[in-house]
Amino acid sequence: MRRNIFLYLLLLPLFLVLLLFLAWPMVLVLWESFFVEGKPSLSNYMSMFTSKLYRESLRTSITLSLTTTVIGTLCGIPLSYALYRSGGRLKALMLSITPVPLTFSGLVVGFAFIILLGASGFITLLLSKAFDINPLEFSSFLFTWKGLVVAYLYFLIPRMILTMISAWSKADWSLIEAAASLGASRWMTLHKVLLPMLWPAVLAGSSLLFAVSMGAFGTAFALTGTGVKILPLVIYTHVSEVSVDIGRADALAIILALVTTVLILIYERAFAARR
Amino acid sequence: MRWVKVLAVIAVLFGAFCSAAPAGAIEQELYPGEKELHEAALKEGALYSYDTGPTWANWQGLFDAFKQRYGIEVTWNDLGSGATVVRLEKENNNPQADTAYYFMPFGALAKEKGVTEGFKPVNFDKIPDLLKDPEGHWFSIHKGTVVFVVNKNYVKETPKGWKDLLDPKYSKNVVYLDPRTAGIGYAIVIATSYAMGGDLDNMDPGIDYLAQLQKVGNVRMIEKTTEYDKFIKGEIPIWITYDWNAYRAKYIAGLGDAVDIVIPEEGTITSPYAISMVKGAPHPNAAKLWLNFIMSGEGQKIFAKGFVRPILTDVELPSEVVDKFLPASDYERAMDVDWVKAQQVQDKAAELWGSKVLGD
């Protein structure tokens, strides 16, 4: 009993931080989302149904996030395996480099892609010298949601690798050997032995990628401005300058959080059953 | 001859020392009562100026000059006009800001919300009546005119006006700021409305025009924060923005002949920017000192040095700036607008822009 109290005391700071910087703001956001000009109202939420812009933004956010999640997961798994199997200095070096993209602010990531792929970007100029392409037309995709897919993958793939690498390390390879010696085909080994071992990490990793994509703001803001129709940018338009409407922004933030959570729950429920 | 040099060095050092010495360094008052106000402000020791981002409208120049003259550091933030008013409202019981700066229509909004204090700075009488609150709850301090800034490395034929921008040869060329998130974006909606035959009561022509610009694929992106850097970097062929950004890119960043500045032939508008003293300001004397300085001939000149039009028309513009401005005949195409009315219709216009230009 005494030990328990000690543990709780250790956890207390974390609990306080979560309360202060996660729970309390969420409560405030939720509370304010039910008010319009000081009067209780649901119209902030109803606007999601009446505004075509909001609906499309939610749809594009989901499309963008699904795309990045699928590509990020499919790239992350083999890369993490290769990294796991490599050894020596190379592995140590790669392992210390991989998390670096996660430390950059969105502004840096946005500008990095402009410097590479923008109208006067390095790659764009190289390509326009080699082939007959118009740099303005070529680089214009960068400022659409497709450009965001490319930019987001830069910080999503490392996340997938980091989640997977511990799964590879913890995998029990003797089971694979056992399966092989008992005459299982490669496909069967993969399907019945390896995948179930890795599956929790794949689920956790891809859910993380989806959540990060749905909520990412800084990169999109720096790279594309506010013209791309995704929900985080629409929320921003309601907390700055002309169309300030905090209640509306709050409601959209709640909707974004709810949709993200529900989609992840459905996904994890549906696929966890495979184990 | 050596002693001459030594003396010169001493004189320079002494001069530097004098100008760096903060308190009591005012030799000649800019206006009566300046010294007294300065002493009171020094006791408060700080100044919080909301929404004066240093790279916008040469605020950095004003911060530096204020610090040099009075020894008081300006603490600033860069919230955006609308967010500034919201913040002041939230802090109403416990004000943190001394002054608040915004796209002029927001001054009227701030007064309506009861977060401003009436204060008439020096030269208040010289501000045109339409551009200030009669009791000084807000007053305009400088102006900007909506222009095109053209990067000739991409654009072979500089467009002359709004209609030209629809030409397919400007595919993926045009960048402007979001009317929902920036005063300049809203100013562009108004400018295009007038240019296309509408007015403040009917902004459909402007919004339809911008929707068409989007639809033909000539809009490269809708920006918010980093457009100046992107233009300098060579990412923006045609940028619709305020004239001071244009001159800054051409003359201060040194792009020179690669940049054309165009006041559209169908007309454009000039937007005023205003400032207020905050009600219950924690450093009221520092706030007054700051507002007076901004409105003094000295302060107004610092705007002009950054190619920002001062609100006082009798301020003598620095010669290195005056011959670089486009001719006055071009500026005749820039009209003034009833900004109080513009404020009342801006929510609707911004929403309409969102649904018509981005929605489809």
Interface residues (C-beta under 8 A of the other chain):
Chain A: S51 K52 L53 E56 L107 G110 F111 I114 I115 G118 A119 S120 L136 E137 S140 F143 F221 A222 T224 G225 T226 G227 K229 Y236 T237 H238 V239 S240 E241 V242 S243 V244 I246
Chain B: L79 G80 S81 G82 A83 V85 V86 F103 Y154 S171 K172 N173 L177 D178 P179 R180 T181 A182 G183 G185 Y186 V219 R220 M221 I222 E223 K224 T225 T226 E227 K230 K233 G234 E235 I236 P237 Q346 D347 A350 E351 G354 S355 L358 G359 D360
